[in-house]
Each structure stands twice: as C-alpha cells, then as structure tokens.
Amino acid sequence: MEKARVLFVSQEIYPFVKENELSKISRLLPENAEKNGKEVRVFMPRYGCINERRYNLHEVIRLSGINIIIENNDHLLIIKVARMPNTSIQVYFIENPDFFQRKFTLRDDNNSFFDDNSERAIFFTRSVAESIKKLGWSPHVIVLHGWMSALLAPMVKYVYSKHPLFSDAKIVLAIHNDEFSESLSDNFLDKLLFDDLSAEFFPNISKKSNYINLMKDALMHSDAAMFLNENVNSELVEFSKSLDIPVINMFNENEILNNFNDFIDDLVAEELLS
C-alpha cells in the first residue's frame, strides 16, 4: 500500500524556538508519523531568533524568489531548509525580511502582539502552499498547528484544491491553547482574499477579526479537528460539534502517541486503497 504523505504546518516547532505546548507537539507528531511509516514534510516561519548556524539552515534556491502579493504589495519568499535534530525529517522555513527577521515570534520583548501579525499569517500560509507546488509533492493530509497556520484550511479548499497536488488533500486543524485577546487588523479580510477566496467563506471573520472567529472559519473548512489542550476555549469545542467532521481529543503525550496515527490512517484509508 502507498505511504501516507503528511504535511505539517506550524507557527512554532521546538527546538528551533522556545519549548511550549504547541512547539513541543509540533515536533512530536511529525516524528511519530515518520516512525509509523508516513512520508513527512514540515513547514514553519524562519523567525530571526532561530540560530541558522546551530541548525545548519541553508537556502533552497529552486524554491525561493517568488513574490507573494498582499493588498498590492509584493513580499519576497525565501525558503531555507534544515533537518529536525536527531531525525531525518526536513523542515522548510518560510523567510521574508519584512515579516520574519525580528528576534521574536508573535510578540515583542514587551509582550505586545505585533501589529502586522495578520499579514505575517497570510504570507506564511500562502508561501507554504506555493512552496508545495514548487516541490511537486502531493500531501494526503495537511495538519495545521496554531492560529497562524489555520488560514491555510480555506485557502486549500477554495484556491489550491484546483491544483492536482492539493485536489485530494484532507485538512486537519490541530487546536492548541494559543488564543490571543487582541484583534487582527481592521482590514484583515480584505488582505486575506485572493483569486477565488471570497468573503462568503469567512462568515465569522466578516463580523470581527479575532482569534475565535478565525478558528471557527478554519474549522468550517477542515476535514477533521484535533483538540490538543483541555483548556481550549469552550466556544470552539461547542462549535466543532455542530460540524459534520471527525474530532478527537488528545490532552497528553501518551494519548497523542497512541491515537494520532490511527486517526490519520482512518482519514486517508479509502484513498490509499484505491
């Protein structure tokens, strides 16, 4: 039987950034998937705090050099790659001098939410999809960790699904306790829309651009969801119950290791057997 190909997209992965619940699980799942015979690719932002020399990051020339247009502004995409320490897993890093050279991830040294996090999320998710097209690698499953990655769900469903590499991909939204209280930019929705991605696909963000509404709209366009922290906002838990998608709760490392691969296998079983 064909190997399942799983794309993991995360806003943070340990040890490239500081360890927290999201960054730790974002490493654990790809490692576990590879050990269970899956073909794995991983993407994250190349924040300025990542030590290139320590992790031996190097640019992938054939993937770099395109421009991502956000609200009529061109932003250069640079791709770097490194191996996840003590594994054979390749991690692709999305880099851009406007968005990801600062020495912090999502907040500055005063713990203030960056004003351009909206644009950073849009650039990151679109860059991942464009990079996959250049790689010529077709994922069966796309696992999205964190709110910054969540925007890829509607993008794949309504734009990139027209490309044969994405046409059969199943989207799994991994929901962590990464909620923020700040609002995204006032014109976030306008910046988000491109090609066939229209406002009708974002009924919640259209009302207010915040964390809860972003995640609700991402859930609407996902094929499955994983709740990976028991402190996730209960509004998202209840919203997921209104959707006709499989949902799994995994709140500790043992549950994740014991259940994740079976969950993914069930999602793609029919496709791999066909």
HELIX and SHEET records of a PDB file:
HELIX    1   1 GLU A   21  LYS A   35  1                                  15    
HELIX    2   2 GLU A   52  TYR A   55  1                                   4    
HELIX    3   3 ASN A  117  LEU A  135  1                                  19    
HELIX    4   4 TRP A  147  ALA A  150  1                                   4    
HELIX    5   5 LEU A  152  TYR A  158  1                                   7    
HELIX    6   6 TYR A  160  LYS A  162  5                                   3    
HELIX    7   7 PHE A  188  LEU A  192  1                                   5    
HELIX    8   8 ALA A  199  PHE A  201  5                                   3    
HELIX    9   9 TYR A  211  MET A  220  1                                  10    
HELIX   10  10 SER A  234  LYS A  241  1                                   8    
HELIX   11  11 GLU A  253  LEU A  273  1                                  21    
SHEET    1   A 9 HIS A  58  GLU A  59  0                                        
SHEET    2   A 9 ILE A  78  ARG A  83 -1                                        
SHEET    3   A 9 GLN A  90  GLU A  95 -1                                        
SHEET    4   A 9 GLU A  39  PRO A  45  1                                        
SHEET    5   A 9 ARG A   5  SER A  10  1                                        
SHEET    6   A 9 VAL A 141  HIS A 145  1                                        
SHEET    7   A 9 LYS A 170  ILE A 175  1                                        
SHEET    8   A 9 ALA A 224  PHE A 227  1                                        
SHEET    9   A 9 VAL A 247  ASN A 249  1                                        
SHEET    1   B 2 ASN A  67  ILE A  70  0                                        
SHEET    2   B 2 ASN A  73  LEU A  76 -1                                        
END                                                                             
